[in-house]
Structure formats: C-alpha cells, structure tokens
Amino acid sequence: MLKSARSRDTLQYKVEFPGERKIMAKVGLREWLALAPVFASGKLARYSDETGGPLGRFEADFCNKFNVQHALTMSSGTGALISALVAAGVGPGDEVLVPAYTWIATAAAPLAAGAVPVLVDIDHTLTMDPHDILRKITPQTKAIIPVHMSNMVCDMDSIMRIARENNLVVIEDACQAVGLQYKSKRVGTIGDCGAFSFNQFKNINCGEGGAIATNDARLFSRARMYHDIGSMFRGHLDNANEAPMLGINFKASQIQGAMLNVQLKKLDPMIARMRERYNVISDILGKSSMMMIGPHNDVDNAAGLHVIFETSEDAKRFAEENKRGVYRLFDSSRHVYTNWQPILQQRTGHPAMNPFHWTDRTIEYTPELCAQTLDILKRSCRISLGENYPVALVAHIARRMSRQARSNSDNLLYATI
Ligand SMILES: Cc1ncc(COP(=O)(O)O)c(C=O)c1O
C-alpha cells in the first residue's frame, strides 16, 4: 500500500506492509543483569578478552546445542551470509541460487561477494522448490542458498542430493529459523555452512547480530579472517594453515555475546511452545474444507503455520477478517522478489563494481520470472502461533477463524444463487 509522500521519488519507495508479527524470545531482566559484568570488565570488544569472554561462551554453547564444530558470532545475518560465501570461494562469474521469497539480504549477499543471484521458485512449503533448482542450474552455478523461511524448513535431503550431484556449495540461510530442526538436525548445520540472524525480530536476539556455523575447519578459518580485517594480528587464533587474507569488519561485541547467552537458554522452550500451538491450531483449521494446512518438510518438528486457499481472493478475505496474527504472505511483500528494486534493476554502489557485468551470460529478472511463487504467496496466509498466549485461548481463536471462513463461503454461495 502506498502512503502519500512529498515527492514522486519518495512516493515510489515508501511502501507499507501490513500485519507481520514476529516471533522472538522476550528480552527482560536476565539480559539486563548479564550486561552489567561486561560493562564492569571494560572488555567490550570481540578480541579484548583472549579467553573468549561472553562471545566465546555463547559460541561454545551454540556448538554444543546445535551439534556443530565451529560457530562464529558476527554483527549481522547479512555479514554471516557474505562471509560464508567468500569463505566457500564464491566470487565473480559465479551464479548463486536463491529463493524468490526471502528477505532481500539473501539475494544481495552473492553480489557483495562478486557473484550474481539466480531466482528459484518456492513450492507450497514456502521454501525452494527442488524441481526449480534443477531447472536453474547452469555451468556457472557455484552455490545454493536454501532459506528456512519463517520457521519453515527446506527439503534438505533433496537439496543436498542435488548439490552433491552438481558439485555445488550449500550455504543455509537459517536467519528466520534459528533452532528449528529438520529430521533431528538443526537447520544451518546440514549444508556446508549455515548463516543465522539475531536481529530484534528473530528467534533469539541481541538487537542486531548474526553467526555462521560449520563443520569445515578451512571454511571457518576463512570466514573468521574475512569477518575481521585485522585477523593477521590475532596470533592466538588457529587459522588452519590458511594464509592471511583481507576482509571486512563484521565482528560482534561482547555486549551482544552477553545477551545471546541468556537468549540461547530461552530458545528451545520457546520452540516447544510454538510446536504445541502448531499442533492445536493445525488440528482445528485442518478440519475446515475452506483451506488447506500448508505442507511442511518435517511436520514432526513444525513450528511455522500457513494455510492455503483455492483463490487469492479467499486468502485476502481471510486475512482481512482475522487481522491480528494473520496476514496474506503476498502482502508482506518486502520478502517477494518483485519488490527488490536494486536487484531487479541491477544497481550497485559503483557502476564498475557490478557483478552483473562479470557473468558469462546475461542475467535478466522479469516480474513473471517466478510466477509459481507469486501464485502461492497470493493464496497463502501466515498464522501466528501465539507462543506466549495460553493454549486454550489460541484454540478458541483458531475455532473462530474456522467458523469465519465457513460463513464467508456460505455468504458467497447465497450471493451467487
Ligand atoms: C531470510 C533472511 N536472511 C538474511 C537476513 C539478514 O539478517 P540481518 O538482518 O541480521 O542482516 C534476514 C533478516 O531479516 C532474513 O530474514
């Protein structure tokens, strides 16, 4: 929806998105108390405490909980994606497959590494359609970034099989699904590297922040050097015999580490509450003939719920009538590729630093490029699981939603006879 604005230029870019409610572990007294000792120590910077400090503790606990060998906290999920791509050797001339439904950072990260994003359709699970991955692979394809979108997990078995058969790197974007599991493995630990976000709207948060996780010592070492322009001066770090390389600064601070230590403890209980409510709501709405519960690539671990209607109008009406806690996915359009202006128009900061000029073939993005994605998003509504509300209340709301959908369809029927 466009809001009025002073000039045509601002008007063009001022877009408002309705009703996305974010899930996150609450921030409270415990985070507050965890910060005081960090301030008192005066060791606020990443490497001011050679024992690792709160960040070191967070990374060790994260590795334990996620059953992964290496984790590195960064200043953002975007920084984590870029560092992972660079560390994996992705660069100019390479194509990286990304879904057409994700936050723009997933598609921007390959460009920051010198490569170009190639858009892949999603399927009804809201994640990359493995069939379309196969269609989009070219001799230039170097990597896939499957995105576990809105706590929905990707079909990692198919994606890993395709990747291995085609010699592709897999960087999982688990920014929107921190802690979720796919077949007993935490997402972000299945591919070659995972990227996580800890910004304010994610499952655990420290305001802004991110991390990578990997079992590949070389990739980890390269990512650690890249995320820290000064890495060559960190004598205490083991760089796995990698020659020092230049990077950027995506380092996190010990303040973020202190907050994340508290948040990490809240993660699994929160996911358990989400799963309990997922089961209750999907049981109730699943009985309605008006909508279909969105399929899930690992329904036993499901903690994200959407319903799919036959027509886009049905989905729109359902979202309008339920408002709080429900929104039509197409209307959260910042996540839809058709709104990624700088990428669609292939505009970079400096015209000579434009990875689209370094490819063997011309990359074009058209509005119809991922028509399957648009169709699914127009017919789907996301339902908040209300993980902090009592189960009885959540069930009551779900029953009301179901009745509402039924009466809409009765009204339509009467209107047509
Ligand atoms: C799917 C996805 N990827 C990447 C990111 C980037 O994370 P950050 O905001 O921490 O840079 C986000 C954040 O919103 C995201 O939702």
The ligand as an SDF file (V2000), in Angstrom:
LIG
                    3D

 16 16  0  0  0  0  0  0  0  0999 V2000
   15.9060  -14.8200    5.4640 C   0  0  0  0  0  0  0  0  0  0  0  0
   16.8590  -13.7750    5.9580 C   0  0  0  0  0  0  0  0  0  0  0  0
   18.1260  -13.7760    5.5160 N   0  0  0  0  0  0  0  0  0  0  0  0
   19.0250  -12.8730    5.9300 C   0  0  0  0  0  0  0  0  0  0  0  0
   18.6720  -11.8950    6.8310 C   0  0  0  0  0  0  0  0  0  0  0  0
   19.6950  -10.8780    7.2360 C   0  0  0  0  0  0  0  0  0  0  0  0
   19.8690  -10.8120    8.6150 O   0  0  0  0  0  0  0  0  0  0  0  0
   20.3440   -9.4510    9.3110 P   0  0  0  0  0  0  0  0  0  0  0  0
   19.1750   -8.5450    9.3580 O   0  0  0  0  0  0  0  0  0  0  0  0
   20.7860   -9.8790   10.6700 O   0  0  0  0  0  0  0  0  0  0  0  0
   21.4570   -8.9120    8.4920 O   0  0  0  0  0  0  0  0  0  0  0  0
   17.3790  -11.8360    7.3310 C   0  0  0  0  0  0  0  0  0  0  0  0
   16.9760  -10.7840    8.2760 C   0  0  0  0  0  0  0  0  0  0  0  0
   15.9070  -10.2740    8.3050 O   0  0  0  0  0  0  0  0  0  0  0  0
   16.4400  -12.8000    6.8760 C   0  0  0  0  0  0  0  0  0  0  0  0
   15.1780  -12.7750    7.2910 O   0  0  0  0  0  0  0  0  0  0  0  0
  1  2  1  0
  2  3  1  0
  2 15  2  0
  3  4  2  0
  4  5  1  0
  5  6  1  0
  5 12  2  0
  6  7  1  0
  7  8  1  0
  8  9  2  0
  8 10  1  0
  8 11  1  0
 12 13  1  0
 12 15  1  0
 13 14  2  0
 15 16  1  0
M  END
$$$$
